[in-house]
Amino acid sequence: MVMFALAYIPYHVYARSGLARTLELRRDLKALRARNAQLAAENDRLAREAEALRGDSNAIERVARAELGWVRPGEIIVDLTPPPGAEKPSVFPAAPRGGGR
């Protein structure tokens, strides 16, 4: 009988009383609050960016150049990206071959 009571009491406190569910909900709430804070920070950043785009022609030009690839008439575009499948050049020069004395 004592063994039954010792086994039943923790089970009752943890599972049947809702303690397990309460702990799970607290973890979920903590994660949701953290995500909410991230989204609020992103919202603030986007609001500042939108405000800058409304009144700052330099900001508009910066976004047009960076995101849309726009250029002004007369500008020359130099694309230094290697073609797909090309080997990347080494940043270290090749060692000299041979004895060379």
Buried (B, 14 or more C-beta within 10 A) or exposed (E): EEEEEEEEEEEEEEEEEEEEEEEEEEEEEEEEEEEEEEEEEEEEEEEEEEEBEEEEEEBEEEBEEEEEEEEEEEEEEEEEEEEEEEEEEEEEEEEEEEEEE
